[in-house]
Amino acid sequence: MRLFMRIFNLLLPLALFVLVMLKVRELFNGEGEDVRLALIIMLGALAVLAVWLGLLLKYYYLPVWGSKLGERLYMSSYSPEEDPLVALAERIRCEHARELLPQMETLVRQESSRPRAWAELATLLADEFNDPSAALKALLSGAEQVPRKEDRALFLCRAAHLCETRLQDFSRATELYAQAASKYPTTAYGKIAAAKHA
């Protein structure tokens, strides 16, 4: 079903563009004003198609492809299918199974020092179930549980970004950027947070 939706989302703008082009072709057979109108419609349709496909790629396709590519390039012999947490996250996405979230949260608590566990949980909550408040809690919990400073700073920055973009809580976002910058100033994300907070 998810694969069908991805294909549909890609083909829909192309199909609409083809329909518009059929109308434009009729106008090009006319004269004067009809030709000018055809050019305007064609350029407008091209612009809409480019924006539509660009947004689809940026927010819908590239994150999935990037995740798969990252796993193949950087995980060596690691197989996501053999990882219970990753397998459960994928199942939840495929089935949109909110009832499996408690099981996911249990696995995350069992692997609370693992950054991927908190990242998967936060992504599911924010993107799959449209619950940015719960995702924020997961990111902040991750920032307290993971051992590496770089990962803690990353989770604080992600939490701040979530506050900015999804929760519209700009004062909280500023507070979290400041926290990342002051606690982890030597990390890459601490420096990003400092630039955002400046």
Beta strands, then each sheet from edge to edge (+ up, - down):
end
